[in-house]
Amino acid sequence: MLSEPWILKTLGFAILVGSIMALIEKSGGIYGFVHFVQNQKQLVTSPRSGLLLSYVVGVVIFVESSITALISGAVGKPLCDHYKIPHAKLAYVCDSTSAPVSSLIVLNGWGALLLGLISTQITEGMISGSSIDILIDAVLYNFYAMSALGVTFLVIWFGIDIGPMKYAEYNPSSHVKENVKQVSKYYMILPIILMVLMVFVFLYITGDGNILKGSGSSSIFYTMLTTLIFMLFYYVGTKNMSFSTWGSTAFKGGVKFVPIALILLFAFSIGKVTMELKTGLYLASLASENLNVHFLSGAIFLLSSVIAFATGTSWGTFSIMIPVAVPMAVGMDANVALAIGAVISGGVFGDHCSPISDTTIISSMASDCEVIEHVRTQLPYALISGLIALVFFIVFSF
């Protein structure tokens, strides 16, 4: 388990996030940013506009779902504290923009994985054509991502609280302290900009010049490491803090996130066991028997959802289900792009609902919200989005 580099890098990423968040907090840049958006630009004047800012950030930064959730949470958390918005609602916004946007705008690691899986089906003679064209067609059928983004916007705009979210309460961030200094907004903005840029750089480097072939786990790990080093020179060089303060803050922030890293490790272990048991292939074989072609994409969507929920990984679900869904669609003379779109949608949907998903855990971490509270409060909204997607898959199959 720990011999796999991507797992170690993801665990390292979780700990480095703790260090970076603590340093940004200590620098006073968060409060400078809040002052800027509230008083100087008046971009945020209410709880709704505070959550909308996180939503927009989550939509615009599509480079990698973990980075998207992290930055969206970093921007929204101080605003939630100011307006006393439950952190569970911010976690929902972070989670419901990160993966959906990354799976819709596939100029990232998601696109690289999907292109590889589709190319394999072309190589094996199951389908013909260009893998890029097929992927673009499939993304147009990514109904869950579209409905999740739409439902999330409506929830923010109209302040819709249903299910456990009605009873979610605001709890001050565990690291919020009184009389924290307020300095330039750039102590927060520059590290975040660097994060976005460096993910592209490292995707390019790890992909040998091709961003779509880059390693997502390596890119986010090296991005966080680079950002941490940048913050050392920036904060200490501008005399925002001393070297010893930087070191102690980074250490304490990383230690606070060790439990999150352990949760991720256990989540990966559970997902690995489920995949070794070939749960996905077994469920797919059951569904392929006596299945009407008009319900094929809907069944693929539901199967992918169950597998993603059980394993906690949308990418693992894609790897399991695309080699199953494509032959099923070809054999039943159905729309192959629609079937692949159902796999993508189901993978994201099940991943959203799963308490062992890395994006679920990272969204909770970025929002300073308990994982279980985030899962409970998000589930009704995710189910509504999933139902909308299921209806669309059935309608488009006719």
Secondary structure, DSSP 8 states (H G I E B T S, - for coil): -TTSHHHHHHHHHHHHHHHHHHHHHHHTHHHHHHHIIIIIS----SHHHHHHHHHHHHHH--S-HHHHHHHHHHHHHHHHHHHT--HHHHHHHHHHHHHHHHHHS-SSHHHHHHHHHHHHHHHTTSS-S-HHHHHHHHHTT-HHHHHHHHHHHHHHHHT---GGGGG------TT--TT-----THHHHHHHHHHHHHHHHHHHHHTTT-GGGS-HHHHHHHHHHHHHHHHHHHHHHTTSS-HHHHHHHHHHHHHHTHHHHHHHHHHHHHHHHHHHTTHHHHHHHHHHTT--GGGHHHHHHHHHHHHHHHHS-HHHHHHHHHHHHHHHHHHTT--HHHHHHHHHHHHHHHHHH-TT-HHHHHHHHHHT--HHHHHHHHHHHHHHHHHHHHHHHHHHH-
